[in-house]
Amino acid sequence: MSKRPSSFVHWLVQRLYKAGTRRLFGVPGGGTSLDLIDAAASQGIELVLTAREDAAVIMAGVSGVFTQPPGLAFSTKGPGLTSAANGLASASLDRMPALLIAETFVPGELDYVSHQAYDQSAVVQPLLPNGPMNVLDASREAVDSWLACSPKPARQPAVMFPTRDALRALVDADDGLEPIQTEKIIGQTVLARACELANESLKPIVIVGLEAARPELASEVQKLVEALNAPVLSSYMASGTVPVGHPNYAGIFTGGAIEQSCVNEADLIVLVGLDPVELIRKPWTYKASVLDVCDTVHQPHYLEPEVRLCAPLEASLPALVEGIRSSTSTSTWTDERITMHRDRFYAGLQIEAENGLSSGVVVKAAAAAFGGKPRLTVDAGAHMFSACAFWPSMAPRDILISNGLATMGFALPAALAAALHDPVRGAVVMTGDGGLMMCLGELKTAAQVNANICIIVFNDGCLSLIDIKRKEREMSDLGLSWNRPDFALAAQGFGFQSWRPANTDELNSACAEAATQSGPRLIDAQIDPSGYLNQMKSLRG
Ligand SMILES: Cc1ncc(C[n+]2csc(CCOP(=O)(O)OP(=O)(O)O)c2C)c(N)n1
């Protein structure tokens, strides 16, 4: 390995480039951000200038989900960092690897400066995962050990506050990139106990979560489901890990009501990579034993499993499949019974509209027109129920959603990152009008990079998810609605093609036209929100 001196910032961008980082996202200040952008450009890392810093961190995190090494974001100090905060919280709770490099004050400056000044480390610490490696020193050692940290590949964000001097400091550069090894050691006793539980079960059920939502794991997850002859439910974030067309697919699991009849029939619940951050705030009521197959123990958790097989899933899943295959399956599930549960799931999520388009009609029309080609990104809001249920996800991360932080303003930046990563597939964005308005400035970013995205805004002039909770509590109108803006017109101003369908015919032709084109497009769907309350009750109870 040859070593030659290099500035830290050049070493850093080279290290990240070799690991796969190709873009950096953010809004600069006039200090170290400029040095970082300059060094990144010399390494071939492209600048994506965003409208806001929270969106930049989301884009970096989503890029990291696809490329494995962390996505790179930057901000200025003070207002830039606080503006990035929601993105950091999303990267943390949505388990996305993003490295945010923020500007900082130089030592001694704070003795006389109060302008834009606050304790930056103290602001970001609570947003980041616990542990020593969340605010990184500007050093090779800190970056190398963060990149090698567990869980692998890293699914967590970190922040660095380098001074200009730190970026310029000389470090020994190496040409090679050490491969990050994955530990494959599994406790044999716990594996044997896990296989025993699975082999004794007459009615196992599998619940797949976000840790398993990786392309390299999808076939092992499916083999496990088939070896167990079990119905499989998926969290939102793991959608597609078992394709919706798989005969064992029985619907979505959120910790709510719709899945209860299926789970209650099981005598063993096998959690595969289920991160409890994804579940809604309801206690665990199931009585069946739980086998938790995970690569990280998350605390707090909703339940204490009978057996926890905690090891890298790429090692534990094949071992489990092997252990189950070696004995005859005892499962008494029939195809008809699994189909019955799947049909019940879809029937429960049907949604009616009295005057305008229902969210279900819009999602199905888009799914038919786009034919599963683009990825789907989904925002927080009532539209999300239909989006996640009726979109045909066929592979891990076909649907991207913030379901750990569950933040509005996620879907558009997430789609930009997905479309930049994979421009041929591109992305469809499903967002409420409230959520779109939180990141409307990123329409500029989409136009600037000519992103292959189609935004479908569920325009109902209301914070519907909150308004239906208000109705459920039988409270009077609290003023959570507004006059519907014309997003189609606004989008044209940014250089988008756009449509404004108000009925099914207009919707179908808008989707058909949009699906044949690339570049930034927006469909401003006029939604009747009246069916949302019943749909939510059916889903969550
Ligand atoms: C940043 C942020 N603020 C507030 C919330 C709480 N919240 C969740 S859904 C929702 C309403 C979303 O409204 P809209 O985007 O119009 O979607 P709809 O529910 O109408 O489909 C709100 C306010 C949140 N999740 N994230």
The ligand as a MOL file (V3000), in Angstrom:
LIG
                    3D

  0  0  0     0  0            999 V3000
M  V30 BEGIN CTAB
M  V30 COUNTS 26 27 0 0 0
M  V30 BEGIN ATOM
M  V30 1 C -42.6150 17.4740 9.7030 0
M  V30 2 C -43.8950 16.9040 10.2300 0
M  V30 3 N -44.8020 17.7280 10.7960 0
M  V30 4 C -45.9720 17.2280 11.2660 0
M  V30 5 C -46.2350 15.8990 11.1890 0
M  V30 6 C -47.5450 15.3250 11.7380 0
M  V30 7 N -48.3800 14.9050 10.5910 0 CHG=1
M  V30 8 C -48.4160 13.6340 10.1480 0
M  V30 9 S -49.3510 13.4300 8.8120 0
M  V30 10 C -49.8150 15.0440 8.8010 0
M  V30 11 C -50.7630 15.5730 7.7670 0
M  V30 12 C -50.1950 15.4520 6.3860 0
M  V30 13 O -50.9860 16.2110 5.5090 0
M  V30 14 P -50.7770 16.1030 3.9570 0
M  V30 15 O -49.3350 16.1600 3.6250 0
M  V30 16 O -51.6400 17.0680 3.2680 0
M  V30 17 O -51.2130 14.5870 3.6630 0
M  V30 18 P -52.6690 13.9450 3.8560 0
M  V30 19 O -52.7580 13.4790 5.2680 0
M  V30 20 O -53.6800 15.0080 3.5320 0
M  V30 21 O -52.6860 12.7840 2.8980 0
M  V30 22 C -49.1980 15.7480 9.8480 0
M  V30 23 C -49.3760 17.1950 10.1210 0
M  V30 24 C -45.2410 15.0710 10.6310 0
M  V30 25 N -45.3850 13.7500 10.5470 0
M  V30 26 N -44.1090 15.5900 10.1260 0
M  V30 END ATOM
M  V30 BEGIN BOND
M  V30 1 1 1 2
M  V30 2 1 2 3
M  V30 3 2 2 26
M  V30 4 2 3 4
M  V30 5 1 4 5
M  V30 6 1 5 6
M  V30 7 2 5 24
M  V30 8 1 6 7
M  V30 9 2 7 8
M  V30 10 1 7 22
M  V30 11 1 8 9
M  V30 12 1 9 10
M  V30 13 1 10 11
M  V30 14 2 10 22
M  V30 15 1 11 12
M  V30 16 1 12 13
M  V30 17 1 13 14
M  V30 18 2 14 15
M  V30 19 1 14 16
M  V30 20 1 14 17
M  V30 21 1 17 18
M  V30 22 2 18 19
M  V30 23 1 18 20
M  V30 24 1 18 21
M  V30 25 1 22 23
M  V30 26 1 24 25
M  V30 27 1 24 26
M  V30 END BOND
M  V30 END CTAB
M  END
